[in-house]
Structures are given as C-alpha cells and as structure tokens.
Amino acid sequence: METTTILTIIQVVISVVLIGLILVQNKGTGLSSSFGGEGNVYSTKRGAEKSVFMATIVCAALFVGLSIAHLFIQ
C-alpha cells in the first residue's frame, strides 16, 4: 500500500474516534448555559471525564498532524 493510502485510512479511523469522544463528553457545557442550561458553576474534571477530555485533545492533535503530513506527502 502507498503512504498516502495508509495516511488516509489512519485519518478516517482517528476522525471516527474523535467524533465518538466528542459525543461521549458531558452535556451542559459550552453554549447551553446561555440558553437556560447549567449555570456558571466551575467544576474540575476527574476520573473518566478527564480521561475522555485528554483523549479528545490527543486525537485532535493527531488528526491535525496527519492532515498536515498528508499535504506534504503526495
């Protein structure tokens, strides 16, 4: 298999994982407070919530890195 094909397959897999991680995260964050959701209560992330958050950041960074690599390897 060619390098571009492998990069494309890995990028698709990471994008699906990233979508799943974003959907698993807690509701009540973001713009929901503007529309009657949770108030301005600050809480720290702990346990599984923190792990999902960190995994989301790692997957997003990998996705961006693969996208940039895909530009240069053609």
C-alpha positions as CSV (number, residue, x, y, z in Angstrom):
1,M,0.0,0.0,0.0
2,E,1.1,3.5,-0.7
3,T,1.9,6.0,2.1
4,T,-1.0,8.3,1.1
5,T,-3.4,5.4,1.3
6,I,-2.2,4.5,4.8
7,L,-2.4,8.1,6.0
8,T,-5.9,8.4,4.7
9,I,-7.1,5.2,6.4
10,I,-5.5,6.3,9.7
11,Q,-7.0,9.7,9.4
12,V,-10.5,8.3,8.8
13,V,-10.1,6.0,11.8
14,I,-9.0,8.9,14.1
15,S,-11.8,11.1,12.8
16,V,-14.4,8.4,13.8
17,V,-12.8,8.0,17.2
18,L,-12.7,11.8,17.6
19,I,-16.4,12.1,16.8
20,G,-17.2,9.4,19.3
21,L,-15.1,11.0,22.1
22,I,-16.8,14.4,21.5
23,L,-20.3,12.8,21.6
24,V,-19.4,11.0,24.9
25,Q,-18.5,14.1,26.7
26,N,-20.8,15.6,29.3
27,K,-23.8,17.7,28.3
28,G,-24.3,21.1,29.9
29,T,-21.1,22.6,28.8
30,G,-20.5,25.2,26.1
31,L,-23.3,27.4,24.9
32,S,-26.0,25.6,26.9
33,S,-25.6,28.0,29.8
34,S,-26.7,30.8,27.5
35,F,-30.0,29.0,26.8
36,G,-31.0,28.1,30.3
37,G,-28.6,25.2,30.9
38,E,-26.2,24.8,33.8
39,G,-25.1,28.0,35.5
40,N,-21.6,29.4,35.9
41,V,-20.5,26.7,38.3
42,Y,-16.9,25.7,37.9
43,S,-16.0,22.1,38.5
44,T,-12.8,20.2,37.8
45,K,-12.7,17.2,35.6
46,R,-12.0,13.9,37.4
47,G,-11.7,10.2,36.6
48,A,-13.2,9.1,33.3
49,E,-14.3,12.6,32.4
50,K,-10.7,13.8,32.5
51,S,-9.5,10.8,30.5
52,V,-12.1,11.3,27.8
53,F,-11.2,15.0,27.7
54,M,-7.4,14.3,27.4
55,A,-8.1,11.6,24.7
56,T,-10.1,14.1,22.7
57,I,-7.2,16.6,22.8
58,V,-4.7,13.8,21.7
59,C,-6.9,12.6,18.9
60,A,-7.5,16.2,17.7
61,A,-3.7,16.8,17.7
62,L,-3.1,13.6,15.8
63,F,-5.8,14.5,13.2
64,V,-4.3,17.9,12.6
65,G,-0.8,16.4,12.4
66,L,-1.9,13.8,9.9
67,S,-3.7,16.4,7.8
68,I,-0.5,18.5,7.6
69,A,1.6,15.4,6.8
70,H,-0.9,14.4,4.1
71,L,-0.3,17.8,2.5
72,F,3.4,17.2,2.2
73,I,3.4,13.5,1.2
74,Q,1.7,13.3,-2.1
